[in-house]
Amino acid sequence: MDFNTRVWEVCKRIPKGKVSTYKEIAKVLNTKAYRAVGNALNKNPYAPIVPCHRVINSDGKMGGFAKGAAAKILLLEKEGIEIKDGKVDLKRFLFSF
């Protein structure tokens, strides 16, 4: 299985109403290639089955999204994730693998 496919498989495990980070996904894959995780998610052809909008930066900020940050925020809020000052409270919403 190639790297991108492995990233997408991990991402599919993030449930609705939770988020993860590029770093956490990289940890699951036993790598420190956080940017490569982001690049794989940017190329995700399986949205919304692979919910790449649920992956954010380690500081709680949105990070990138192919359809833009506003679209990412809207999707997360529809799933019940609160965003305050452009950030998600990771203590409340982080999914642990």
C-alpha positions, 0 to 999 in steps of 0.5 A: 500500500502506498503512503497516500493510501495509508494516510487515507485509511488512517483518516477514515477512522476519525469519527464525526464530531472529532478531529485529528492532526497531521502529526497524530496521523504521522505518528500512527504511520510511524513517520515524522512526515507531517507535510507528506500527510498534508499533501496526501490529504490534499490529493484525497479523491475519496471525500467525504468517505475519507474525511480530510476536513477533520484533520487540523494543525497541532495548535488547533488551527485549521490548516489547509483544505482544497476548498478553502478554510471557510468550507472546512470550518463550515463542515466541522461546525455542521458536525458539532465541532466548536471553532473559537478564534479560528481554533478547535479545542483539542482537549475536547475534540481530539480523536485518539487513535 
